[in-house]
Amino acid sequence: MELTWLGDRCALARGREVRVLLDPPVGPEPVARAGADLVVRSTGGVNVLRPSSGPTELAQPGEYEIHGVSCHGVAVEGGTFFVCDVDEVAVGVIGRGAVTLSEAALEAIGRVDVLVLPVGGGPGLSGAEAAAAVARIQPALVVPVAYALGEDLFGPEPLAPFAREMGLAQWTAQPRLTLTGSPGPADESRVVVLEPRR
């Protein structure tokens, strides 16, 4: 499984035979550009299970098997926490609902190998909220998204507050995260910073 960050909250999980687009902006262009077979939205949207054209879209809680990918969505405040099994890697995606996860929701979510998490504040999570969510969900790897890349005073926060909360003093962004199967349980979650691909 190969994971790339496409900017904002959007990431692409590419398996051997399927492309799963996570939290793309609204509209057909980002979906078409990614060549997605399956689109998963953690906030807003409706399920499109039998599209006349284009990819299948998931946005509502439930159990799904699409294009050989098992996905389960758990209702959380403000949306759905999705975990999709792409080439035996459990990839989770969630928005603001990560702040208020109940014990029942955490149990229903189950194992998360890679968590794609918005950490730039605003409609996403602040650095402290994101770190607290990571501590509760306990993924093996965390890929932060939706943070400021430049000096925009009115946009999202930079990565630094989240990195500080996670004890990450310095980091080097990499173009992609590649895994050959589940990394297995970890004593503590490791942050993987990706370069945005636009």
N, C-alpha and C positions, 0 to 999 in steps of 0.2 A: 504494500500500500504506500502510495506517495501522496503527501499532503502539501499543497501550496496555498499561500495567502494571496488573494486577489484584490486586497485593499478593503477598507472599511471593516465590516463584520464578515465578509464573504471569504470562504475557503473552498478548495476543491480537493476531495479525496478520490484519488484515482486508483482503482483496483486493476486486477489483471484483465477483467472483462467489463467493467462498469465505471462510470464517472458519477460521483455524488457531489452535487453542489450544495454547500451549506450556507444558509442565510444570505442569498444574493439580494441586491437592490431590486425593488419592484420594477417589472418591465421585462420584455422578451430579449432585449439585447445582451445583457450579461449572461443569460442562460444559453443563448445561441452561441455566444463567443466561447463559452467554456465547453461546448459540446456535451452537455450533461444528459445522462440517462434518467437521473433521479434528482429532484430538487427538494430540499428539506428546509422548512422555515420554522424557527423557534418562536417567532413573534408574528401574529397576524396571519391572514391568508386562509384558504380553504383547501381541502384535499381535491386533487384532480387525479383520480385513479385510472380512468380510461380515456386519456386525451385522444382527440381525433388526429392531432399532430403534436410534436414536441414531447418533452419528458413528463413522466409522472411526477406529481407534486404532493408532498405531505406537509400538513400544518396542524393537524388535530391529533389528540391522544389516541393511542390504539396500538395494535400489533400488526405489522405488515411484512410481507415477503415480496420484494420488487426486484426484478432483474437479478435474482440470486443474492440479494442483500436483505438481511433481516434487520428491520428497524422497529424499535418500540418507542412510543411517545408517552410521556407521563405529564399530566396536567400540573402546572405550577402557576404561581401568581404571575399574571401578565403574559402567559404563553404556554409553550410545551417544551419540555426537556427531551430531546431526541438522542438516542444511542443507536448508531447504525454499525453493523458488523461488516466491515469491508476487508476482505482477504484475512479474516480471523483477527482483525484489529477493531476493538470497540471504540468508535469515534463518537464523542458526545458533543452536543452543541446546545447552548442555553443563553438567554439574555438576562434581563433584570431579575427574573424569577429565581436566580441563584441565591439571592439575598435571604429569601424566606423559605428555604427548603425544609419541609417537615421530615420527621424520621420515617414516616410511611412512604413519602416520595423518594427518599434516599434508598430505601429498601427496594422499591419498585424499579428504580433506575438501575441498580446493580453495578456490575463492573464497568469502569470506564478506563480504557488504556490511554486515550488521547482526548483531552478536553480543549475545545476551541472556545475561548472565553473573552468577551469584550471587557477591556480594562481601563478605558479612557474616560470614565465618568459620563455625564449627560444621560442619554438613554441607556447606556451600558452601566458598568459598575465602576465605582471609584477603586483606586488601588487597594485600599484597606478592605472594601467589600469583596473584591475579587479574591484577595488572599484568604479571607475568611471562608469563601465558598470553596476554594481549593482544599482547605483543611478539612471541610466537611465531606466533600465528594471523594477525595483521595485518589485522583487519577495518577497513573504512572508519569504521564507527560502533560504539560500545559502549554498550549500555543496561544499567546495573547494576541488579540486583534482589536481593531477599533480604537486605536490611540493616535495621538498627534505625531506626525512625522516631521513637521516643520515648526515654525514659530507662530502659528495661528493663535492669537490671543483669545478668540471667541469660539474655538472648536474644542475637540476633546483634549483631555490631559495627555501629556507624554507618557512613555512607558516607565520612566524613572520611579514614580510613586509605587507602582505595583512591584517593580523589581526590588525596591528597597524593602517592602513588606515581605517579599519572598527570600530576602537575604542574598540577593544577587547584586554584587558590587559592580560587575562589568559583564558585558555580553557582546557577542559577535553574531550578527544576523546571518542566517544561511538561506540559500535559495529554496530548499525544500526539506521536508522530513520524510525519510524513507524507512519503512519497517517491513521486515519479513515475518509477519505473525505477531502475536501479542507479546509485549515486552514483559508481561507477568507483573505480579504485585511488587511495589517498591516501598521502602521504608519512608521515603519522602518524595514528593512530587518534584520532577525536574522541569524547569522552564526551557522551552525551545523557542527562540526568537527567529521569525522568518522574515525575509525581505518581501515587501509587497510586489506582486507582479500585476501590472495593469494592462 
